[in-house]
């Protein structure tokens, strides 16, 4: 299944960009919500993964403009999509998540524990 490998890519990219494990955990939750809603397909799954990482980074990290640009560059390079498509898709994901980017601790904690134990 491509979903575990996409999550692995999300984690690796986040580590390269020095994002916190909690940020990766939030991105995983967003991504899983999209999967459960049936929003993923072969054409958009990389864009979904990228948009989830970008949204999680924006909401949970205190990123400066150049850090956001660096993250977008890395996402574009890793997932091989166009940055314009990513920026447009970010809003699509935001709507699919019903703007609910602040997550309850009980949704984030299992992923966070797993990530910190793997490190």
N, C-alpha and C positions, 0 to 999 in steps of 0.2 A: 504494500500500500504506500502511496506517495506521502501520506500525511505524516507518519513518523520521520521520514527523511526531510520533509519541509520543516518540521519542528527542530530537527537537529541543525539544519541550515540557519534557522532563526537564532538558535542559541549560539552557534559559532560566530555568526555575524555580530551579534550583540556583544560577545566577548571581545571581538576585534575592535569594536567601537567603545569599549570600556563601559558598557551599560550594566547597571546593577542587576543581580538575580531577580529582584522583585519586579523590575521592568520586563524581563523575559517572561516571568510568571504571568504578568498581566497580559502580555501579548499572546501567550498560550491560551488563556481564558477567552480572550476576544476571538481567537482563531477557532477554538472548539465551539463557541457559541454559533459562529457562522457555519461550521460543519453540521451542527445539530439542526440548524434552520434549513439545511439543504441549499445553502447559497453557493457552495463550492462546485466548480466543474473544472474540467481539464484546462479550459482556456483562462480561467481567472484565479486558479489556486495560488500561483506565485504572487500575483498582485494582492490577493487577500492576505497572504503571509507578510508581505512587505508592508502593506498598509497597517496591519496589526502591530508590527514592530514600531513603525513610525508613530502611530497614535499612542502606544504605551510609553515610548520615549518622551513624547511631548507632554504627556499628562503626569508622568512620575519622576522625570528628571528635570533639572534646572539647566536645560540646554541653551547655549548661545546660538546665534544665527549661523556662525561658521560650523558649529558642531552638528546642527540640523542638516546643513548642506553636505557635510562629510558623511553623515548617516545615509542621506538620500543617494549620494555617489556610490557608497558601498552596497546599498540595496539594489541599485540599478546594475552594478557590476555582478553581484552574486546571483541575482534572480533573472538577469538578462531581460529586463523590460525597460521601456522608455520612462524617464522621470515624469513626463507630462501625464502619461497613463496612470502612474502611481499617485500623483497629486489629485487627479480626478477621481480615482478609485477610493482614495482616503475618505472622501465625503460619502460615497456609496456605503462603505463599511460603517461609518459613523451613523448613518441612517438605519442600517440593518441592526446595529447595536442599540438603536433607539436613544442615542446620545448618552447612554449609561456607561461612561468610561471609568467612573469611580466604582470600584468593585468591593464587595464585602470581603473581609479578611478570610472567611472560610472557603471562598472560591480560589483565592490566590495562594494560601498557605500550603496546600498539598504539592503544588508545583514548585514553590519556593524551597520546601524541605528537600524534595528530590534533587533540585539543581544544586543546592548547597552541599548535599551529601556526595554528589558526583564530582564536585570540584576538589 
